[in-house]
Amino acid sequence: MLKLTKSLILIILVLVGFSKTLQAQNTGTTKYKCMIQMTNYMGEGAYIVVSLVDAKGGYNKTLYVLGSDKKWYADLKEWHKAFSKKPSNISAITGASVTGGDRSVVVLEIENAKINSNYKIRFESAVEDKPYNVKDLEIPLTTESLSAKNEGTGYIRYVRFSPN
């Protein structure tokens, strides 16, 4: 009986330790390098906003903005509408726009708890005097999509992620 009790206690301690490990993995954030390869379009540099959206398509967080001139943000219509309602300081997550055929590498910081939890990463793009793409690329925020090549549908040819 004593051996059985000790075994049960040992099993419980192992399970508690495993549970704490899982909780630690779900807290905090992870940084990912995000390489955006553009199509060979002709025209001005594209403004791209990378957002975290929920299962219903509601904006949760701006992860990055490629294009630093605020006067063009209104061209990213859906994001700008959500951003205007709930403005936040995005100065630390902005960079240069990216032109046709070029690529850009940015670092995205993603909350671990959002991965595999019904969230998506949306890439919205706009180019002066050209069509706007509300979902140039939208991918489920899963471990699988973060390790895959994801094809765009507008100015973005593809996006790849790698842990930073």
Secondary structure as GFF3:
##gff-version 3
##sequence-region A 1 164
A	DSSP	alpha_helix	2	26	.	.	.	ID=ss1
A	DSSP	beta_strand	29	38	.	.	.	ID=ss2
A	DSSP	beta_strand	47	53	.	.	.	ID=ss3
A	DSSP	beta_strand	59	66	.	.	.	ID=ss4
A	DSSP	three_ten_helix	70	75	.	.	.	ID=ss5
A	DSSP	alpha_helix	77	85	.	.	.	ID=ss6
A	DSSP	three_ten_helix	91	93	.	.	.	ID=ss7
A	DSSP	beta_strand	94	95	.	.	.	ID=ss8
A	DSSP	beta_strand	103	111	.	.	.	ID=ss9
A	DSSP	three_ten_helix	112	114	.	.	.	ID=ss10
A	DSSP	beta_strand	120	126	.	.	.	ID=ss11
A	DSSP	beta_strand	133	140	.	.	.	ID=ss12
A	DSSP	three_ten_helix	145	147	.	.	.	ID=ss13
A	DSSP	beta_strand	150	151	.	.	.	ID=ss14
A	DSSP	beta_strand	156	163	.	.	.	ID=ss15
###
